[in-house]
Amino acid sequence: MPCEGRIPRLSSIKMTTSQKHRDFVAEPMGEKPVGSLAGIGEVLGKKLEERGFDKAYVVLGQFLVLKKDEDLFREWLKDTCGANAKQSRDCFGCLREWCDAFL
């Protein structure tokens, strides 16, 4: 029985990835805008930009500062730009997979 009131962790969910996710993790990050991250659309991207997170690599920096911890990163994303459970899960998975491929 799932825990009530808890957001399921990415590691406990079987998921398919979006084309946006696959495109992001397929190549080095470079100067990609924050909106290129899976789970981050126009509205969340604008909120992140307003808080100084204008590039995907700046969000990656926060991801690494939080030691790639899923719960901490997803909570940070929710607090910073209002990401919902799916958006934060998609963004976390995108960054985790990118790190696995390139770091």
Beta strands, then each sheet from edge to edge (+ up, - down):
end
